[in-house]
């Protein structure tokens, strides 16, 4: 079989500390940015954290706004302590994810053409470029649900997250619109982001306005799985291994390298037909059948 994409699965962003005084709006913003509110200095008249406090904290840089997966490294805590922090962050966000109505659509892809044209680029890059292109064509799937407004809020651009197996657990790093630059430049950006993730260097920007995440378990021999949404992201794509499979092509049985993907969608943002059209565009783009 052809080589499968790098294995990874999503690590959700950490939620803010519920014991800290802050408005629901500030709490939601902190969750989106992956900021622990317990680390933010409060200036409110009643000791509460304001939006300005949160913005100052984030602008101070990665050291003050690090996620639990990255913060323990800076504080010198043991690997076991860092792993516990990652598990705690995962627990908080999977609980949030479970409260979201979500569905998953599956498709099988012929990766033969993609294998011929990728010219040494990573499979994650090829998948990410096709995903980004599809998101631009389907803006209804590039929006997050706004609880306060009671409607989807369009994202300002396209950012693709990549789930990476890091030193103390699984983390998500993000790349700005991998379909925009030349393929080689996109591949360099994706590889650099993955290297950061493997080093445990997750930045606040990795948690901001991410459109979707690629989660692959193909290298671990998994054919198909259902990935949970990483709130507030509206979609996530699970990627299985590449397997040589007998398929009918023009009435003739041929052996083709096939890969199964699953697109999980926030049902508040998009319906099944919306997700199906988005997935069809992604498949055609990835297989080289359409622009």
Secondary structure, DSSP 8 states (H G I E B T S, - for coil): -----------------TTS-B-HHHHHHHHHHT--GGGS---STTS-B-HHHHHHHHHT-TTTS--HHHHHHHHT--HHHHHHHHHHHHHHHHHHHHTS-EEEEEEEEE-HHHHHHSTT--HHHHHHHHHHHHHHH-GGGSEEEETTTTEEEE-SS-EEEEEEEETTEEEEEEEE-TTTS-HHHHHHHHHHHHHHHHTT---GGGGSS--EEEEE-GGGT---------TT-SEEEEEEEEEEEEEEETTEEEEEEEEEEEEEEETTT--HHHHHHHHHHHHHHHHTS--
